[in-house]
Amino acid sequence: MRTAIILGAGIGHKIFPYDTLRQKAALPIANVPIVRRLVGDLRALGVVRFVVVVGHFAGQVREALAGEPNVEFVPQPQPDGTAAAVSLALPRIEDDSFLVAYGDIVTSVENLKALIRHFQETGAEAAALVQPLGSRRAGSWICAEVSGDCVREFLGHPRNASHRVGGVYALRKSIAPYLERNPGIMRSVEVGDMPAPEAELEQSLQLWLEDGREIAAVETVGFHVDVDKPWHILEANRAVIADMARHVDRDIIPASAKISEKAEIGGRLILGENCVVGARVVTSGVLWAGAGTEITNGAILQGDVVIGQHCRVRDYCQVGGRTTLGDHCIFGHGAEGSGVFFDRVYLYHYCEVWGVFGSALDVGAATVCGNLRFDDAETIHTVHGRREIPEVGANAAYFGDYTRTGVNAIIMPGVKVGCYSIVGPGVILYEDVPPRTLVLAKQELIKKPWGPERYGW
């Protein structure tokens, strides 16, 4: 398999508060953009040429793939669906067979390898990566009914199904007429469902099945996350870091790095140039730290942690396990943080936060994100009017890019804050905040006379 079409044009409205300024395919997972990780994994499996369909925030996808050889970009002027995107890219495909991968998929290299191997060894006309649903709700996804090793039917957001589609396909050019026949809406739905007017690739594949042709089904064997909603960023980050840790069997410490004899190192170190691990630092898992990062003065790193370049992690702060810090982050003086922190997040003075935190976020002193409800339940989130409980990160906080909090702000479990917004000092925030919004607490003061006479003088 020499060529892959990567779809990176979608708008991603369900991923608020990261939809306003970001392209899903370019979101960083363990500090690597999703689309770049996907291209790298496919290249390692023998794919040499990539046709990338771009649209919404196309520049972010181009930036994410900067320096990657044999990458060609095809613009999709209108966000009219995955089938339309593949149709745009198909004239650039020279080989008879090719891969199609959705650019917001975070999956193990074993899954990609299994799909390619099955397709090549069986000579199938088409193959689809599918993920068993288990106890998860079928209604959240485009799904597939699988029997044996074949897809029997594609269904849009059904009530029940055996598998959800994995967003990676091995196809042949014979799919072209079915792309052209796509009706622009998912007709393969159950009675009472209401599909959006969008040309889904799975509807074209359903037409293929209805013509009596076969599609092989390859089940996922490793982690697989479709980054569709904000909590999927947390889920993907955890899965990728866990996978990275499994493959670490030795330290990588360049000569320019400095490690204090007074540091308590409880795991492997993968350090960049001029990295510093100072006195009283405690680690208990694998630590990846980029060039120029300084971890000093009693910083505590619990479990496997990924830290970007030129960060300052210091002064008895605490970083939770399977956490990622982007480049130029500052964690200082008693701050506690877990989750995913994009570039230039500033966390200081006894903060306690968990979730996903956008770029250049200034977290005010003593800001706290509650993550345990009094009823011990998971927060119900509303996405485009639909209520759901995430499997991972239901009680986490989600802050968009370029936001701020004031001192002593309290963020209740599951709250999301849109980009360019401020949560003011002393605010107890119970509800989501739209982009470009300032939230301030209105305080009622009571004044009474007081003085020495109150003490008997």
C-alpha positions as CSV (number, residue, x, y, z in Angstrom):
1,M,0.0,0.0,0.0
2,R,1.8,3.1,-1.3
3,T,-0.7,5.9,-1.1
4,A,-3.1,7.3,1.5
5,I,-5.8,9.9,1.4
6,I,-6.1,11.8,4.7
7,L,-9.3,13.7,5.4
8,G,-8.5,16.9,7.4
9,A,-11.2,19.4,6.3
10,G,-14.0,18.9,8.9
11,I,-15.3,21.7,11.1
12,G,-15.7,19.7,14.3
13,H,-18.5,21.6,16.0
14,K,-18.9,19.0,18.7
15,I,-15.5,19.6,20.2
16,F,-16.3,22.9,21.8
17,P,-14.5,24.8,23.3
18,Y,-11.7,23.9,20.8
19,D,-13.8,24.3,17.6
20,T,-13.5,28.1,17.5
21,L,-9.8,28.3,16.8
22,R,-8.7,24.8,16.0
23,Q,-8.8,22.1,13.4
24,K,-9.4,18.7,15.0
25,A,-6.8,17.0,12.8
26,A,-4.1,19.3,14.1
27,L,-4.9,19.0,17.8
28,P,-1.8,17.8,19.8
29,I,-1.9,14.4,21.5
30,A,1.2,13.9,23.6
31,N,2.6,17.0,21.9
32,V,2.3,15.6,18.4
33,P,-0.6,16.8,16.1
34,I,-3.0,14.0,15.4
35,V,-2.5,14.1,11.6
36,R,1.3,14.1,11.9
37,R,1.2,11.0,14.1
38,L,-1.1,9.3,11.6
39,V,1.1,10.1,8.7
40,G,4.2,9.0,10.6
41,D,2.7,5.6,11.5
42,L,1.5,5.0,8.0
43,R,4.9,5.9,6.6
44,A,6.5,3.4,8.9
45,L,4.2,0.8,7.4
46,G,5.3,1.5,3.8
47,V,3.0,4.3,2.7
48,V,5.1,6.8,0.7
49,R,2.6,9.3,-0.7
50,F,-0.1,11.3,1.1
51,V,-3.0,13.3,-0.4
52,V,-4.4,15.4,2.3
53,V,-7.8,17.1,1.9
54,V,-8.0,20.4,3.8
55,G,-10.6,23.0,4.4
56,H,-11.5,24.4,7.8
57,F,-8.3,26.0,9.2
58,A,-6.3,24.4,6.4
59,G,-3.2,26.3,7.5
60,Q,-3.1,24.3,10.8
61,V,-3.0,21.0,8.9
62,R,-0.3,22.3,6.6
63,E,1.7,23.5,9.6
64,A,1.3,20.1,11.4
65,L,2.7,18.3,8.3
66,A,5.5,20.8,7.6
67,G,8.7,18.9,6.6
68,E,6.9,15.7,5.8
69,P,7.9,14.5,2.3
70,N,5.6,13.5,-0.5
71,V,2.5,15.3,1.0
72,E,0.1,16.9,-1.4
73,F,-2.8,19.1,-0.3
74,V,-6.2,19.2,-1.9
75,P,-8.6,22.0,-0.8
76,Q,-12.3,21.2,-0.1
77,P,-14.1,24.5,-0.6
78,Q,-17.4,23.4,1.1
79,P,-17.6,21.0,4.1
80,D,-20.0,18.7,2.3
81,G,-18.8,15.3,3.7
82,T,-16.2,12.6,3.6
83,A,-17.4,11.0,0.4
84,A,-17.0,14.4,-1.4
85,A,-13.6,14.8,0.1
86,V,-12.4,11.4,-1.2
87,S,-13.9,12.3,-4.6
88,L,-11.7,15.4,-4.7
89,A,-8.6,13.4,-3.8
90,L,-9.2,10.4,-6.0
91,P,-7.9,12.0,-9.3
92,R,-4.5,12.4,-7.6
93,I,-4.3,8.6,-6.8
94,E,-2.0,6.8,-9.3
95,D,-2.2,3.2,-7.8
96,D,-5.3,0.9,-8.0
97,S,-5.4,0.5,-4.2
98,F,-5.1,3.2,-1.5
99,L,-6.0,3.9,2.1
100,V,-8.5,6.5,3.4
101,A,-8.0,7.7,6.9
102,Y,-9.9,10.3,8.8
103,G,-7.4,12.9,10.1
104,D,-8.8,13.0,13.6
105,I,-8.3,9.3,14.3
106,V,-5.8,8.4,17.1
107,T,-5.1,4.7,16.8
108,S,-2.3,2.2,17.5
109,V,0.1,1.3,14.7
110,E,-1.0,-2.3,15.2
111,N,-4.5,-1.5,14.0
112,L,-3.2,0.1,10.8
113,K,-0.9,-2.8,10.2
114,A,-3.7,-5.3,10.7
115,L,-5.9,-3.5,8.1
116,I,-3.2,-3.3,5.5
117,R,-2.1,-6.9,6.0
118,H,-5.6,-8.3,5.7
119,F,-6.4,-6.2,2.6
120,Q,-3.2,-7.3,0.9
121,E,-3.2,-11.0,1.9
122,T,-6.9,-11.6,1.1
123,G,-7.0,-9.6,-2.1
124,A,-10.3,-7.9,-0.9
125,E,-11.8,-5.2,-2.9
126,A,-12.4,-3.1,0.2
127,A,-11.6,-3.4,3.9
128,A,-12.8,-1.3,6.9
129,L,-11.3,-0.9,10.4
130,V,-14.1,-1.5,12.9
131,Q,-14.2,-1.2,16.7
132,P,-16.4,-3.5,18.9
133,L,-19.0,-1.3,20.7
134,G,-19.3,-3.4,23.8
135,S,-21.4,-1.4,26.3
136,R,-21.0,1.9,24.5
137,R,-24.0,3.6,22.9
138,A,-24.3,3.0,19.2
139,G,-26.2,6.2,18.7
140,S,-23.1,8.3,19.0
141,W,-21.5,7.0,15.9
142,I,-21.8,5.8,12.3
143,C,-21.8,2.0,12.9
144,A,-21.3,-1.3,11.1
145,E,-23.1,-4.6,11.5
146,V,-20.3,-7.2,11.3
147,S,-20.7,-10.9,10.7
148,G,-17.6,-13.0,10.6
149,D,-14.9,-11.0,9.0
150,C,-17.3,-9.0,6.7
151,V,-19.3,-5.8,7.0
152,R,-22.9,-6.6,6.4
153,E,-24.4,-3.1,6.7
154,F,-23.4,0.5,7.6
155,L,-25.9,2.4,9.8
156,G,-26.0,6.0,10.8
157,H,-26.2,6.5,14.6
158,P,-28.4,3.4,15.2
159,R,-30.0,2.3,18.4
160,N,-28.0,-0.9,18.4
161,A,-25.0,-2.3,16.4
162,S,-22.1,-4.6,16.9
163,H,-19.3,-2.2,15.9
164,R,-18.6,1.5,15.2
165,V,-16.6,2.4,12.1
166,G,-13.0,3.1,12.7
167,G,-12.4,5.8,10.1
168,V,-9.7,3.9,8.2
169,Y,-10.4,2.1,5.0
170,A,-8.4,0.2,2.3
171,L,-10.1,0.7,-1.0
172,R,-9.7,0.3,-4.8
173,K,-10.5,2.8,-7.5
174,S,-13.6,0.8,-8.3
175,I,-15.2,2.8,-5.5
176,A,-15.3,5.9,-7.7
177,P,-18.9,5.3,-9.2
178,Y,-20.2,4.9,-5.7
179,L,-18.7,8.1,-4.6
180,E,-20.4,9.8,-7.5
181,R,-23.8,8.2,-6.6
182,N,-23.7,9.4,-3.0
183,P,-27.1,11.1,-2.4
184,G,-25.6,13.7,0.0
185,I,-27.3,12.2,3.1
186,M,-27.0,9.0,5.1
187,R,-30.0,7.0,3.9
188,S,-28.9,3.9,5.7
189,V,-30.6,4.8,9.0
190,E,-33.2,3.3,11.3
191,V,-36.8,4.5,11.3
192,G,-37.2,7.7,13.3
193,D,-33.5,8.8,12.9
194,M,-32.8,12.2,11.5
195,P,-29.5,12.3,9.5
196,A,-27.8,15.5,8.6
197,P,-27.4,16.5,4.9
198,E,-23.8,15.4,4.4
199,A,-22.2,13.0,1.9
200,E,-20.8,10.4,4.2
201,L,-18.3,7.9,2.8
202,E,-20.1,5.1,4.6
203,Q,-23.2,5.7,2.6
204,S,-21.2,5.2,-0.6
205,L,-19.8,2.0,1.0
206,Q,-23.4,0.9,1.8
207,L,-24.3,1.4,-1.9
208,W,-21.3,-0.9,-2.7
209,L,-22.7,-3.6,-0.3
210,E,-26.2,-3.3,-1.8
211,D,-24.7,-4.1,-5.2
212,G,-23.6,-7.4,-3.8
213,R,-19.9,-6.5,-3.3
214,E,-18.0,-7.3,-0.1
215,I,-16.1,-5.3,2.4
216,A,-13.8,-7.0,4.8
217,A,-14.0,-6.1,8.5
218,V,-10.8,-5.8,10.5
219,E,-11.3,-5.4,14.3
220,T,-9.2,-3.0,16.3
221,V,-6.7,-4.7,18.5
222,G,-5.0,-1.7,20.2
223,F,-6.3,1.6,21.4
224,H,-8.5,3.6,19.0
225,V,-10.0,7.0,19.6
226,D,-12.1,9.1,17.2
227,V,-11.4,12.7,18.5
228,D,-14.9,14.1,18.1
229,K,-15.6,15.7,21.5
230,P,-13.4,17.5,24.0
231,W,-13.1,14.5,26.4
232,H,-11.7,12.4,23.6
233,I,-8.5,14.6,23.8
234,L,-8.0,13.3,27.3
235,E,-8.8,9.7,26.3
236,A,-6.4,9.8,23.4
237,N,-3.7,11.4,25.4
238,R,-3.9,8.7,28.1
239,A,-3.9,5.9,25.5
240,V,-0.9,7.3,23.6
241,I,1.2,7.9,26.7
242,A,0.5,4.4,28.0
243,D,1.5,3.0,24.6
244,M,4.6,5.1,24.5
245,A,5.6,3.9,28.0
246,R,5.2,0.3,27.0
247,H,7.9,0.7,24.4
248,V,10.5,2.4,26.6
249,D,13.3,0.1,27.7
250,R,16.2,2.5,28.4
251,D,17.0,6.0,29.3
252,I,17.9,8.6,26.7
253,I,20.0,11.3,28.3
254,P,22.1,13.6,26.1
255,A,25.5,14.8,27.4
256,S,24.1,18.4,27.6
257,A,21.4,17.4,30.1
258,K,21.9,17.8,33.8
259,I,20.4,15.6,36.5
260,S,21.0,16.4,40.2
261,E,22.2,13.7,42.5
262,K,19.5,14.8,44.9
263,A,16.7,14.0,42.5
264,E,14.6,10.9,43.2
265,I,14.2,9.2,39.8
266,G,11.7,6.4,39.9
267,G,11.4,5.6,36.2
268,R,13.0,6.1,32.8
269,L,14.2,9.5,31.5
270,I,13.9,10.5,27.8
271,L,15.4,14.0,27.8
272,G,16.1,16.6,25.1
273,E,19.2,18.7,24.8
274,N,20.1,21.0,27.8
275,C,17.3,19.6,29.9
276,V,17.7,20.0,33.7
277,V,16.3,17.8,36.4
278,G,17.1,19.5,39.7
279,A,17.4,18.7,43.4
280,R,14.4,17.2,45.3
281,V,12.6,16.4,42.0
282,V,10.6,13.2,42.3
283,T,9.5,11.0,39.3
284,S,7.7,7.7,39.4
285,G,7.2,6.8,35.8
286,V,8.6,7.5,32.3
287,L,9.4,11.2,31.9
288,W,9.7,12.7,28.4
289,A,11.1,16.3,28.5
290,G,11.9,18.4,25.5
291,A,15.0,20.5,24.8
292,G,15.6,23.3,27.3
293,T,13.1,22.3,29.8
294,E,14.0,22.7,33.5
295,I,12.3,20.6,36.2
296,T,13.6,21.8,39.5
297,N,13.2,22.5,43.2
298,G,11.0,19.7,44.4
299,A,8.7,19.2,41.5
300,I,6.7,16.0,41.8
301,L,5.8,14.0,38.7
302,Q,3.4,11.2,39.3
303,G,3.5,8.4,36.7
304,D,4.2,8.8,33.0
305,V,4.5,12.5,31.9
306,V,5.2,14.2,28.6
307,I,6.7,17.7,28.9
308,G,7.4,19.9,25.8
309,Q,10.3,22.2,25.1
310,H,11.5,25.2,27.2
311,C,9.1,24.5,30.1
312,R,9.7,25.5,33.8
313,V,8.3,22.9,36.2
314,R,9.4,23.8,39.7
315,D,8.8,24.8,43.3
316,Y,7.0,21.7,44.7
317,C,4.4,21.6,42.0
318,Q,2.7,18.3,41.3
319,V,2.0,16.9,37.8
320,G,-0.4,13.9,37.5
321,G,0.2,10.7,35.6
322,R,-0.4,10.5,31.9
323,T,-0.3,14.3,31.6
324,T,1.0,16.3,28.7
325,L,2.5,19.8,29.0
326,G,3.0,21.7,25.7
327,D,6.0,23.9,25.0
328,H,6.8,26.9,27.1
329,C,4.5,26.0,30.0
330,I,5.2,27.1,33.6
331,F,4.1,25.0,36.5
332,G,5.2,26.6,39.8
333,H,4.8,27.1,43.5
334,G,2.5,24.4,44.8
335,A,0.4,24.1,41.6
336,E,-1.3,20.7,40.9
337,G,-2.3,19.8,37.4
338,S,-3.4,16.8,35.4
339,G,-4.6,16.2,31.9
340,V,-3.6,18.0,28.7
341,F,-2.0,21.5,28.7
342,F,-1.4,23.1,25.3
343,D,1.5,25.5,24.7
344,R,2.3,28.4,27.1
345,V,-0.1,27.5,29.9
346,Y,0.8,29.3,33.2
347,L,-0.2,27.5,36.4
348,Y,0.9,28.9,39.7
349,H,0.3,29.5,43.4
350,Y,-1.7,26.6,44.8
351,C,-3.9,25.9,41.8
352,E,-5.6,22.5,41.5
353,V,-6.8,21.7,38.0
354,W,-7.7,18.7,35.8
355,G,-8.8,18.6,32.2
356,V,-7.8,20.1,28.9
357,F,-6.4,23.6,28.9
358,G,-5.9,25.7,25.7
359,S,-2.9,27.7,24.6
360,A,-1.6,30.8,26.5
361,L,-4.0,30.1,29.4
362,D,-3.3,32.2,32.5
363,V,-4.6,30.3,35.5
364,G,-5.0,32.7,38.5
365,A,-3.7,31.9,41.9
366,A,-5.7,29.3,43.9
367,T,-8.0,28.5,40.9
368,V,-9.6,25.1,41.6
369,C,-11.3,22.7,39.2
370,G,-13.7,20.4,41.2
371,N,-13.7,16.9,39.8
372,L,-15.8,15.0,42.4
373,R,-19.5,15.6,42.7
374,F,-21.3,15.3,46.0
375,D,-23.5,12.5,44.5
376,D,-20.3,10.7,43.2
377,A,-21.9,10.7,39.7
378,E,-20.5,11.7,36.3
379,T,-21.5,15.0,34.8
380,I,-24.0,15.0,32.0
381,H,-22.8,17.1,29.1
382,T,-24.9,18.6,26.4
383,V,-23.5,18.5,22.8
384,H,-25.7,20.3,20.3
385,G,-28.8,19.7,22.5
386,R,-28.0,16.0,23.0
387,R,-27.3,14.9,26.6
388,E,-24.5,12.3,27.2
389,I,-22.1,11.1,29.8
390,P,-18.5,10.7,28.6
391,E,-16.7,7.5,29.3
392,V,-13.5,9.5,30.2
393,G,-13.3,13.0,31.6
394,A,-16.9,13.7,32.4
395,N,-15.9,15.7,35.5
396,A,-12.9,17.3,33.9
397,A,-12.7,21.1,33.1
398,Y,-12.2,22.2,29.4
399,F,-10.8,25.6,28.7
400,G,-10.4,27.0,25.2
401,D,-7.4,29.0,23.9
402,Y,-6.5,32.4,25.3
403,T,-8.6,32.3,28.4
404,R,-7.9,33.5,32.0
405,T,-9.1,32.9,35.5
406,G,-8.9,35.3,38.4
407,V,-7.7,34.4,41.9
408,N,-9.8,31.9,43.8
409,A,-12.0,31.0,40.9
410,I,-13.8,27.6,41.3
411,I,-14.7,25.6,38.3
412,M,-17.3,22.9,39.0
413,P,-17.0,19.4,37.4
414,G,-17.5,19.2,33.7
415,V,-17.6,22.9,32.9
416,K,-16.3,24.2,29.6
417,V,-15.0,27.7,28.9
418,G,-14.9,29.1,25.4
419,C,-11.8,30.8,24.0
420,Y,-11.1,34.5,24.6
421,S,-13.0,34.3,27.9
422,I,-12.3,35.2,31.5
423,V,-13.6,33.7,34.7
424,G,-13.2,36.4,37.3
425,P,-11.9,36.3,40.8
426,G,-14.0,34.5,43.3
427,V,-16.4,33.1,40.7
428,I,-18.0,29.7,41.4
429,L,-18.7,28.6,37.8
430,Y,-21.5,26.0,37.4
431,E,-22.3,26.5,33.6
432,D,-20.4,26.5,30.3
433,V,-19.1,29.8,29.2
434,P,-19.4,30.9,25.5
435,P,-16.4,32.3,23.6
436,R,-15.6,36.0,24.2
437,T,-17.2,36.3,27.6
438,L,-16.2,37.8,30.9
439,V,-17.8,36.3,34.0
440,L,-17.7,38.3,37.2
441,A,-19.1,37.6,40.7
442,K,-21.6,40.2,42.0
443,Q,-21.0,40.6,45.7
444,E,-23.4,42.0,48.3
445,L,-21.6,43.8,51.2
446,I,-23.0,44.4,54.6
447,K,-21.5,47.3,56.6
448,K,-21.9,47.9,60.3
449,P,-20.3,50.3,62.8
450,W,-17.4,48.7,64.7
451,G,-14.7,49.9,67.1
452,P,-13.1,49.7,70.6
453,E,-16.5,49.9,72.3
454,R,-17.2,46.4,71.0
455,Y,-14.4,45.2,73.3
456,G,-15.5,47.1,76.4
457,W,-13.4,50.2,76.0
